[in-house]
């Protein structure tokens, strides 16, 4: 391991307070870090692609170029030797902040990765004879800071290819929705059912010669009460052609790499878990009438004992619904109560229950733990009378 002068340790410890090591704990556009009279990290990292993508979806979406740019920025001020394999450095920094084993990380990657996590960590442990123990101890002593750094690293330094996400829709199995990105990582297009649409600037609309598609992530809806889905998304999209707007089509989906199987969830949790979220979708009738329905206070409970999940939503202009499905099943029982709508969308007299199709996914930053932080999925119901319901649900663990 390369040795460095002890006077540099002092310099690193002093400058680390103003080198954004506390991001996102340093508040404001420049941060304060609690040091009066100093303006830390005036050149804070900016990712135009991510900023643009946030107008479409709140999901983390990072390609090689974005991760490389972040690592290069965070290495400003680093004076040690090291690799230029920025993707490997990013992965190592995530391991360090996440408490993973450091045994497989080479010296040339480990040193800059420590600096990425915190210049103070690098100054403290960079020339230690037992780096693993030193890092572990430093992480314990600075647990709050490390947690913040891990949060930022997951948002800035973890490769997540949004082009690989298949968003299921209620339009049918062959009508999944997929994004496309450019070299910078910016979302530039969307494809649904084999039809391509090109993004309009930095908006959430996509057009071709014939129509315009509006992608409405419900996470970005100001009334949804949800702000932190990171690995999945849900909502409705709508296609407008020749000035005529089509029906809202519910969608939901997320990263396969961050998805957690229901069996693993049941094994990992200690008690029932509840996801607070929203349900949004449409009801149609036999006359092609359409009713848009929303409940921004919907919830889903996952049972530790049985692995069953129960979704509850109260639609102010339709029914209150309760949907329960068994572990690893897609068929579910659905009950209807408290009708508050017009007769066109009311189920036949005596119909208070039925069978729904449910496709829920559970996602989290650490899938091997079995503990999800969010869930999204679709619920569909069809009655012989022609009353059909399609709903997308998304929620975060309470």
N, C-alpha and C positions, 0 to 999 in steps of 0.2 A: 504494500500500500504506500503511495507517495506521501512523504512527510511535508508539512508546510510550516512556516515560521509562526511562533506563538503570537506575535503581535498581530498577525492576520486574524487570529481567533477573536481578538478584541474588536477589530474592525467589522468582522462578520456579525458578531453579537450586537454591535451598535446599529449597523445598517439594516439588520434583519427586522428591526422594529418598524422600519419604514420601507420595506421591500415587498409589501403585500403578502407576507407570509401568513397574515391573519385573514386574508380574504376567505369567505365573505364576512368576517367579523368586523373589518374596518368599514364603517358605515359611510355612505355618500359616494358621489362620483369619483372622488379622489381618496376617500378614506380618511380617518382621523387617527386610528390606532391609539388614541388616548394621549398623544404627545403634543402638548401645546406649542404652537408656533412652527410646527413642521408639517409639510405637505407630502405624505408618502405616496410613492408610486404614481406620479402624475401621468405616466405613460402606461396606464392600466391596459391589460390585454383586451383587444376588441376583435370579435369575430363577426364580420358582416354577414356571412352565410347563416350562422346561428340566429343572429338578430332578425334576418329576413324570414327564416323558417318559423320563428315564433309567431308570425302572423297566420300561420297555417296550423301548426300543432305544437303542443308543449313538450312532446317527446324529445329526449336526447337523441341527437342524430349527428354522428361524427365520422368523417372519413380520414384517410391518411394525412391529407393536406392540413386539415383543421387541427389534428392532434400534434403534428409536427410544428405548426406555427405556435401553438400554445407552449410546447416544451421549449422551443427556442426563445420565446419571450420570457418564460420563467427562469431561464438560465442566464439572463442578463445579470452581470455582476459575478458570475461564477468564474473563479480563477484557477480551479483545479484541472487536472487532466481528465480525460474521459472520452467515451465513444461518441460518435455522431449518429448512432442508431437511435434516433429520437423516439421511435415507436417502442423500442425495447426499454428506453429510459422511462417512458410514460407507464408502461406495464409494471416496471419495477417500483415506481413511485406509488402506484395503486397498491401493490403488495405491501410496501412499507406502511402506508397509512392504514391499510386494512388488517395489519397484524399477521400477514402470511409469512411463511418461512422464507428466509433470505439465502438459503444454502445454494440455490441454483443461479444466483445473480452474480455475474462477473464484476471484478473491481471497476473496470472501465465504465460499467453501467450503474453500479451501486452508488458511487460517489455523486454523480450529477443527480441521480434519483433522490438521494437524501436531500440535496439542495432544493430540488423541486418541492419536496414536502415542507422543508423549512431550512433556510440558511443556518439557523441556530442548531438544528439537528446535525447538519454537516460539520459545523464548527466543533460541536461536542463529540461527535462519534467518528469523524472522518479519518482519524489516525489511531483509533482505538485498537488494541490487540484482540479484542473480542467484540466485533462490530454488532453481531446479532444481539448479544446481551445488552450492549450499550443502547442500541436502537429500541429494544424492548423496554428498557428502563426509562428512556427518555419519553417514549410514547405514553407510558403510565403516568409520569409526572406532568405531562402536558396533554392529558386526555381530551380536554375541551377543544384545544387548538387542533389536535390531530383529527378529531371528528369533523371539524369545519373544513380542514384541508381535504379529507376524504370525500366530503360532500362536493367540493369544487372539482376534485380530480375526476369523480364519476361524471360530472357534467361537462368536463373539458378534455379529458385525457383517455377516455375509454372508447375504443372503436365500436361503433354501432351503425350498421348499414341499413338505413331506412328503406332502401330499394328492395330489400329482401323481405319486408313485412307484407303479408297478404292480409288485407283488411276484409273480413267476411261482410257481406251485405245481405239484406233481406230480399234483394232482387234475384237471388239464385246462386247456386254453387259455382256457376261459370262466370259470374259477374263480380268477382273480387276486385278490390281497388288497390292499386299500387302506385307509389311515387317514383319519379326519376329525379336524379340530381346531376349537377355539373361537377367539374373538377374541383371547385372550391367547397363543395358540400351543400350548395344552395339547392333547394327544391325548385325544379324548373318545369315539371310536368306531372300529369296523373293519367293513368289508364284504367278504364272501367269496362269490363266486358269486351275487351279487344279494341275499344275506341280510345284514341289518344287525344289529350287536351294539353295545351301549352299554357304555362302560368303567365298571368298578366302582372308583370312587374313584381312587386313585393306583396301582392294581395293574396287573398284566399280564394280567388277565382281563376279558372282555367278555361281556355277557349280553343275551338277549332273553327273551320270554315262554316260549320253548321249549327253549333250550339255553344253554350257556356255552362260549365259546371261550377257550382259553389260548394266548397267543402266547409261544413260547419262543425268544427270540433266543439263538443259541448263543454270541454274543459275551459275553452276560451270565452264561453258565454258568461257574461257578467252576473247573471242570475243563478248560475249553476251551483255556486258555493264550493266548487272544486278548483284547485289551482296547482296541484302538484302531482298529476300523473306524469311519470317520466319514461316508462317503458311500454306504454300502450295508449290507445286513444279510442274514443267513441263519439258518436254524434249522428248527424244526418247530412247527406249531400243532396243537391237538387240540380237538375239539368233544365235549362231554359233554351227552347228552340223556337225561332221565329216569333220571339216575344212572348211565348206561352211557357209558363213555369210548370214543370212536372211535379210529381209527388215528392215529398221528402222521403229519402231512402235511408233507413238506419244502417250504420256500419260500426264495426268494432274489431280490434285486433292489436297485436303487439309483437315484440321481438321473441322469436323462438328461443334464443339464447338466454333470455331472462324469465322464461315461463317455468312454472312449478307445477308438477303433477298433483292432482287432488290427493292421491295416496300419501305423497310426501308432505303435503300441508297437514293432513290429519295426524300424521306421525309426529310432526315437529311442534305443533301448537300444544299448549298446556290446558287450554280451555276454549270455549266457543269464541270466535272472533267475528267482529261486525265491521262491515264496510259501509261508510256513509257516502252517499253519492246522489246521482240523478238518473232518471229514466226519461228518454225522449223517443218519440216515434209517431206512428200513424195508425189510424183505424180506417178501413174501407168497408163499403157495403156492396150489395149485389147490383146497385145502380151506379157504380163507379164513384159514389160520393166519398169524400176524403175528410177525415177529421185529424188534425194535429194534436197530439197529447204530450204533456210534460208534467213530471213531478221532480222538482229540484230538491226534494227531501226524501228521496227513496233510500232504501237500505238493503243490504244482503247479510245474512247471518250464516256462517259456516260452522257446523256442529262438530265438536271434538269427538263426541261419543260415536256418532254414526257416519260422519263425513257428508251428511246431507246438507244442502244449501237451500235457504228460503229467502226469496226476494219479495219485498213488500213495496208497493207503489200506490199512491192515492192520486188519481187524475181528477182534477176539479170539475172537468166537463165530460167525464166518462165514468168508469167504474173505479173502485178500489180493488186492487188485485193482490193476490198472494200466490207465489209460484214456488213449489217445493220439488226438488229433484234429489234422487239418491246418488251416492258416490259413484262417479265415473259413468253415469247415465246421461242421456240427452233428452229422453222423454220425462216430462214433469207433470205434476198435477197443478192445475190452476183454478182458483176460486174467484168469483166476482161478487161484489157487494156494493151497496150504497150508490146506485146509479144516479148521475147528475147531468144527464144530457138530453138531447132531443130523441124522438122516437126512431129517426133514421138509422141510428147507430146502436140501438138497444138490442140485446140478445133476445131470442124468443122467450116468451113467458115460461117460467120453470127452469130455464137454463142458468144455473148458478156455478157450474164447474165444468171442467173438461181437461183435455190433455194438450200441453204446450210442448214445443221443442226449444230446448235451452242449450246454448253453447257458450259457456263462460271460461275465461282464462284468468289465471292467477300469476302475477309477475312481481319481481323484486330485484334489488341490486345484488343480492347474494343468493342465487337459486339453490346452491348446495345446502344452505341452511334450512330450506323447506319453509321459511317464513315469508309470506308475500306481504307487500306493502300496498298493492293495488289490484283491482280486478276490473275487467271489461268483458262484455259479451252481448249476445243477442237472445231475445225471447220472441217466439212466434206462436201465434194461435190462429186456427181457422175453424169456423163453425159452418155446418152445412147450410145455414141460412144465408151465407155470403158475408157475414161479419168477420173480418180478418184483422188481426192486430200484429204489428211488427214494432219491436221496441229495442233500443240499444241502452244498456246500463253501464255505468262506470262509477267506481267508488274507491276511496282510500281507507285504509284500516284506521279505526278509531283508537 
